[in-house]
Each structure stands twice: as structure tokens, then as C-alpha cells.
Amino acid sequence: MKKETPKIPETLVEQSLQWVLDEEDRELVCSNISQEDLSDSFLEKLILSKCVVTRCTFARSHMMKADCTDVRFVNCDFSNVDLSESLFHRVEFIDCKFIGSQFTNAHMSHSTFTNCVLNVSNFIDVTLKGTQFVRSSLRQVNVAHAKIKQLTLDTCDIDECSFHETSLKGVDISTCTYHSFQASQDLLAGLIVSKEQAIGFARLLGLTVKDEM
């Protein structure tokens, strides 16, 4: 699958998300949005297309059923935000925080998280298609009943991350770091690990690893 990046025009119109708070039609297109505090806001069904969002705070906001296509978020705070049933297509998150965020039933395709913190977030019944996590922290992230296709975990901290009832076939965690890692044993087939990591997974499967003489 060829990786697709956001298709954002060079010229954008300066806009504010504040005005959509009381609007039934919460949609912004070809907009540049920056330095807004939308903490504790109700932004259900927000639609963003071909936008750049920089240094905005959405902490503790309700953003269920958001629809984001061709969007770049830079240095934004989504901590404890409910993003359930949201759609992300060709979206980039750079230096963003998602501590304790909810992605239940969300759908992500060709989206990238770079230098992001997603600790203690929940990805339940989520679809991840061509999604990349790069140099990001996913400590204590809970992934369950997820549909994964070409998921990339590149140089991430996945300590105490758990994958329940989720196939890890084709997922490469060889560059990731962790002390503990949980996954459904019957769905580990096809997981790509380093030699050092393989020893730990062998023990997880009940094998005895004998040191070479």
C-alpha cells in the first residue's frame, strides 16, 4: 500500500474554530487555525478538510464523529478528548498530546503520528489502515478488537501496551522499546520482532530459552 500524505493547498484562509461552537454545520475547509483554546468544548461532528491546525488545545473536549481529511495538526493537545467514531484520512499529527484519549470505533487511513504522546489512550474496535506511529510514546495504550492493515510502529515506546483480540500479522516492533507487552497469544503470528525481543516472546509462549555454550 502506497503511503498517502495530506493534500493541503499552499494558500489557506485564517479561520477560528470558536465560531463553529454554536453552529449546527461545523465545517472548515482550506483553513489555517492557530493558538486557540477549545478545552472542555462540544465539537461533535466537526468537519475539517485541507486545513492546518497549530498550537490549539482541545483538552477534555467532546469530538465524537469528527471527520478530518487532508489535515495537519502541529503541537496540539487532545488529552482526555473523546474521538469516538471519528474518521481520519490523510491526517498528520506532529508533536501532539493524546494522553487518556478515546478512539473507540474510530477509522484511520494513511495517517501519521510523529513525536506524539498517546499514553493511556484507548483504541477499541478501531480500524488502522496504513497508519504510522513514529518516535511516539504509547505507554499503557490499550488496543482491543482492532482491524489493522499496514500499521507502522517506528522507534516508539510501547511499554505496557496491550493488544487484545487484535491480529499483529505484519506489524514490526523491532525498533520499539518496552519492559512489558501484552497480546493475545493466538494472534501473534506474523509479528516482526528483533532477536532480543524474540527471547521474551518465546518465554511468553511457554518456551525455555537455553543459553548457547
C-alpha positions as a Markdown table, in Angstrom:
| # | Residue | x | y | z |
|---|---|---|---|---|
| 1 | Met | 0.0 | 0.0 | 0.0 |
| 2 | Lys | 1.5 | 3.3 | -1.1 |
| 3 | Lys | 1.6 | 5.9 | 1.7 |
| 4 | Glu | -0.6 | 9.0 | 1.0 |
| 5 | Thr | 0.1 | 12.4 | 2.6 |
| 6 | Pro | -2.3 | 15.3 | 3.3 |
| 7 | Lys | -3.2 | 17.3 | 0.2 |
| 8 | Ile | -3.2 | 20.8 | 1.5 |
| 9 | Pro | -3.1 | 23.9 | -0.7 |
| 10 | Glu | -0.3 | 26.4 | -0.2 |
| 11 | Thr | -2.7 | 29.3 | 0.4 |
| 12 | Leu | -5.1 | 28.9 | 3.4 |
| 13 | Val | -7.6 | 31.3 | 4.9 |
| 14 | Glu | -7.1 | 32.3 | 8.5 |
| 15 | Gln | -10.1 | 31.0 | 10.5 |
| 16 | Ser | -11.2 | 30.4 | 14.0 |
| 17 | Leu | -12.9 | 27.3 | 15.5 |
| 18 | Gln | -14.7 | 29.4 | 18.1 |
| 19 | Trp | -17.4 | 30.4 | 15.7 |
| 20 | Val | -18.4 | 26.8 | 14.9 |
| 21 | Leu | -19.2 | 26.0 | 18.6 |
| 22 | Asp | -22.8 | 27.2 | 18.3 |
| 23 | Glu | -23.2 | 26.2 | 14.7 |
| 24 | Glu | -25.1 | 23.2 | 13.5 |
| 25 | Asp | -22.8 | 22.9 | 10.5 |
| 26 | Arg | -19.3 | 22.6 | 12.0 |
| 27 | Glu | -17.2 | 22.6 | 8.9 |
| 28 | Leu | -14.0 | 24.4 | 7.9 |
| 29 | Val | -12.2 | 24.0 | 4.5 |
| 30 | Cys | -8.8 | 25.3 | 3.3 |
| 31 | Ser | -8.3 | 27.0 | 6.7 |
| 32 | Asn | -5.3 | 27.9 | 8.9 |
| 33 | Ile | -6.2 | 27.6 | 12.6 |
| 34 | Ser | -3.8 | 28.6 | 15.3 |
| 35 | Gln | -3.4 | 29.2 | 19.0 |
| 36 | Glu | -6.9 | 28.6 | 20.1 |
| 37 | Asp | -8.0 | 27.2 | 23.5 |
| 38 | Leu | -11.1 | 24.9 | 22.9 |
| 39 | Ser | -10.7 | 23.0 | 26.2 |
| 40 | Asp | -14.0 | 21.4 | 27.5 |
| 41 | Ser | -15.8 | 22.2 | 24.3 |
| 42 | Phe | -18.5 | 20.3 | 22.5 |
| 43 | Leu | -17.3 | 19.7 | 18.9 |
| 44 | Glu | -19.2 | 16.7 | 17.9 |
| 45 | Lys | -19.3 | 16.1 | 14.1 |
| 46 | Leu | -16.6 | 18.7 | 13.4 |
| 47 | Ile | -15.5 | 18.5 | 9.8 |
| 48 | Leu | -12.1 | 19.7 | 8.7 |
| 49 | Ser | -10.8 | 19.4 | 5.2 |
| 50 | Lys | -7.5 | 20.7 | 3.8 |
| 51 | Cys | -6.5 | 22.5 | 7.0 |
| 52 | Val | -3.5 | 23.2 | 9.2 |
| 53 | Val | -4.2 | 23.4 | 12.9 |
| 54 | Thr | -1.3 | 24.7 | 15.1 |
| 55 | Arg | -0.9 | 25.1 | 18.8 |
| 56 | Cys | -4.5 | 24.5 | 19.7 |
| 57 | Thr | -5.8 | 23.0 | 22.9 |
| 58 | Phe | -8.8 | 20.6 | 22.8 |
| 59 | Ala | -8.3 | 19.0 | 26.2 |
| 60 | Arg | -11.3 | 17.2 | 27.7 |
| 61 | Ser | -13.5 | 18.2 | 24.7 |
| 62 | His | -16.1 | 16.0 | 23.1 |
| 63 | Met | -15.1 | 15.5 | 19.5 |
| 64 | Met | -17.1 | 12.3 | 18.6 |
| 65 | Lys | -17.8 | 11.7 | 15.0 |
| 66 | Ala | -15.2 | 14.2 | 13.8 |
| 67 | Asp | -14.3 | 13.9 | 10.1 |
| 68 | Cys | -10.8 | 15.1 | 9.2 |
| 69 | Thr | -9.4 | 14.7 | 5.7 |
| 70 | Asp | -6.1 | 16.2 | 4.4 |
| 71 | Val | -5.3 | 17.9 | 7.8 |
| 72 | Arg | -2.1 | 18.6 | 9.6 |
| 73 | Phe | -2.2 | 19.1 | 13.4 |
| 74 | Val | 1.0 | 20.6 | 14.9 |
| 75 | Asn | 1.7 | 20.9 | 18.6 |
| 76 | Cys | -1.9 | 20.4 | 19.6 |
| 77 | Asp | -3.3 | 19.0 | 22.9 |
| 78 | Phe | -6.0 | 16.3 | 22.7 |
| 79 | Ser | -5.6 | 15.0 | 26.2 |
| 80 | Asn | -8.7 | 13.2 | 27.6 |
| 81 | Val | -10.6 | 14.0 | 24.4 |
| 82 | Asp | -13.3 | 11.7 | 23.2 |
| 83 | Leu | -12.7 | 11.0 | 19.5 |
| 84 | Ser | -15.0 | 8.0 | 19.3 |
| 85 | Glu | -16.4 | 7.2 | 15.8 |
| 86 | Ser | -14.2 | 9.8 | 14.2 |
| 87 | Leu | -12.7 | 9.5 | 10.7 |
| 88 | Phe | -9.1 | 10.5 | 9.9 |
| 89 | His | -7.9 | 10.2 | 6.3 |
| 90 | Arg | -4.5 | 11.6 | 5.2 |
| 91 | Val | -4.0 | 13.3 | 8.5 |
| 92 | Glu | -0.7 | 14.2 | 10.2 |
| 93 | Phe | -0.2 | 14.7 | 13.9 |
| 94 | Ile | 3.1 | 16.3 | 14.8 |
| 95 | Asp | 4.2 | 16.9 | 18.4 |
| 96 | Cys | 0.7 | 16.4 | 19.7 |
| 97 | Lys | -0.6 | 15.0 | 23.0 |
| 98 | Phe | -3.3 | 12.4 | 23.4 |
| 99 | Ile | -3.0 | 11.4 | 27.0 |
| 100 | Gly | -6.0 | 9.4 | 28.0 |
| 101 | Ser | -7.8 | 10.0 | 24.7 |
| 102 | Gln | -10.6 | 7.7 | 23.4 |
| 103 | Phe | -10.5 | 6.4 | 19.8 |
| 104 | Thr | -13.4 | 3.9 | 20.2 |
| 105 | Asn | -14.8 | 2.9 | 16.8 |
| 106 | Ala | -12.5 | 5.4 | 15.0 |
| 107 | His | -11.3 | 4.8 | 11.5 |
| 108 | Met | -7.8 | 6.0 | 10.4 |
| 109 | Ser | -6.3 | 5.6 | 7.0 |
| 110 | His | -3.0 | 7.0 | 5.7 |
| 111 | Ser | -2.5 | 8.9 | 8.9 |
| 112 | Thr | 0.8 | 9.6 | 10.8 |
| 113 | Phe | 1.6 | 10.4 | 14.5 |
| 114 | Thr | 5.1 | 11.8 | 14.8 |
| 115 | Asn | 6.7 | 12.7 | 18.1 |
| 116 | Cys | 3.4 | 12.4 | 19.8 |
| 117 | Val | 2.4 | 11.2 | 23.3 |
| 118 | Leu | -0.5 | 8.8 | 23.4 |
| 119 | Asn | -0.1 | 7.3 | 26.8 |
| 120 | Val | -3.1 | 5.6 | 28.4 |
| 121 | Ser | -5.2 | 6.1 | 25.3 |
| 122 | Asn | -7.8 | 3.6 | 24.2 |
| 123 | Phe | -8.1 | 2.2 | 20.7 |
| 124 | Ile | -11.2 | -0.1 | 21.0 |
| 125 | Asp | -12.9 | -1.5 | 17.8 |
| 126 | Val | -10.7 | 0.9 | 15.8 |
| 127 | Thr | -9.6 | 0.5 | 12.2 |
| 128 | Leu | -6.0 | 1.4 | 11.4 |
| 129 | Lys | -5.2 | 1.2 | 7.7 |
| 130 | Gly | -1.8 | 2.5 | 6.5 |
| 131 | Thr | -1.3 | 4.3 | 9.9 |
| 132 | Gln | 2.1 | 5.2 | 11.2 |
| 133 | Phe | 3.4 | 6.0 | 14.7 |
| 134 | Val | 6.9 | 7.4 | 14.6 |
| 135 | Arg | 9.1 | 8.3 | 17.6 |
| 136 | Ser | 6.0 | 8.4 | 19.7 |
| 137 | Ser | 5.1 | 7.3 | 23.2 |
| 138 | Leu | 2.3 | 4.7 | 23.5 |
| 139 | Arg | 2.9 | 3.6 | 27.1 |
| 140 | Gln | -0.1 | 1.8 | 28.6 |
| 141 | Val | -2.1 | 2.2 | 25.4 |
| 142 | Asn | -5.0 | -0.3 | 25.1 |
| 143 | Val | -5.8 | -1.7 | 21.7 |
| 144 | Ala | -8.7 | -4.2 | 21.5 |
| 145 | His | -10.7 | -5.8 | 18.8 |
| 146 | Ala | -8.9 | -3.6 | 16.2 |
| 147 | Lys | -8.7 | -4.1 | 12.5 |
| 148 | Ile | -5.1 | -3.5 | 11.4 |
| 149 | Lys | -3.6 | -3.3 | 7.9 |
| 150 | Gln | -0.1 | -2.0 | 7.4 |
| 151 | Leu | 0.4 | -0.5 | 10.8 |
| 152 | Thr | 3.9 | 1.0 | 11.4 |
| 153 | Leu | 5.5 | 1.4 | 14.8 |
| 154 | Asp | 8.8 | 3.1 | 14.3 |
| 155 | Thr | 11.1 | 3.8 | 17.2 |
| 156 | Cys | 8.2 | 4.0 | 19.7 |
| 157 | Asp | 7.9 | 3.4 | 23.4 |
| 158 | Ile | 5.2 | 0.7 | 23.8 |
| 159 | Asp | 5.9 | -0.2 | 27.4 |
| 160 | Glu | 2.8 | -1.9 | 29.0 |
| 161 | Cys | 1.0 | -1.5 | 25.7 |
| 162 | Ser | -1.7 | -4.2 | 25.2 |
| 163 | Phe | -3.2 | -5.7 | 22.1 |
| 164 | His | -6.3 | -7.8 | 22.9 |
| 165 | Glu | -8.2 | -9.8 | 20.2 |
| 166 | Thr | -6.1 | -8.0 | 17.6 |
| 167 | Ser | -4.1 | -9.7 | 14.9 |
| 168 | Leu | -0.5 | -8.4 | 14.8 |
| 169 | Lys | 0.4 | -10.0 | 11.5 |
| 170 | Gly | 2.9 | -7.8 | 9.6 |
| 171 | Val | 3.4 | -5.4 | 12.5 |
| 172 | Asp | 7.1 | -4.5 | 13.0 |
| 173 | Ile | 8.0 | -3.6 | 16.6 |
| 174 | Ser | 11.7 | -4.4 | 16.2 |
| 175 | Thr | 12.7 | -0.7 | 16.7 |
| 176 | Cys | 10.4 | -0.2 | 19.7 |
| 177 | Thr | 11.3 | -0.3 | 23.4 |
| 178 | Tyr | 9.3 | -1.9 | 26.2 |
| 179 | His | 9.7 | -3.7 | 29.5 |
| 180 | Ser | 6.3 | -5.5 | 29.3 |
| 181 | Phe | 4.0 | -6.1 | 26.4 |
| 182 | Gln | 0.7 | -7.9 | 26.3 |
| 183 | Ala | -1.0 | -9.5 | 23.3 |
| 184 | Ser | -3.4 | -12.4 | 22.5 |
| 185 | Gln | -1.1 | -15.3 | 22.1 |
| 186 | Asp | -3.2 | -16.9 | 19.3 |
| 187 | Leu | -2.9 | -13.7 | 17.3 |
| 188 | Leu | 0.9 | -13.2 | 17.5 |
| 189 | Ala | 1.6 | -15.0 | 14.2 |
| 190 | Gly | 3.4 | -12.7 | 11.8 |
| 191 | Leu | 4.6 | -10.1 | 14.3 |
| 192 | Ile | 8.0 | -8.9 | 13.4 |
| 193 | Val | 10.5 | -8.5 | 16.3 |
| 194 | Ser | 14.2 | -8.2 | 16.9 |
| 195 | Lys | 16.4 | -11.1 | 18.1 |
| 196 | Glu | 16.4 | -9.7 | 21.6 |
| 197 | Gln | 12.6 | -9.3 | 21.7 |
| 198 | Ala | 12.1 | -12.8 | 20.3 |
| 199 | Ile | 13.5 | -14.3 | 23.5 |
| 200 | Gly | 10.8 | -12.6 | 25.6 |
| 201 | Phe | 8.1 | -13.7 | 23.2 |
| 202 | Ala | 9.4 | -17.3 | 23.3 |
| 203 | Arg | 9.0 | -17.2 | 27.1 |
| 204 | Leu | 5.5 | -15.8 | 26.7 |
| 205 | Leu | 4.7 | -18.8 | 24.6 |
| 206 | Gly | 6.0 | -21.1 | 27.3 |
| 207 | Leu | 9.3 | -22.0 | 25.7 |
| 208 | Thr | 12.5 | -22.4 | 27.6 |
| 209 | Val | 15.3 | -20.4 | 26.1 |
| 210 | Lys | 18.7 | -22.1 | 26.6 |
| 211 | Asp | 21.8 | -20.0 | 26.6 |
| 212 | Glu | 24.4 | -21.1 | 24.0 |
| 213 | Met | 27.6 | -22.6 | 25.3 |
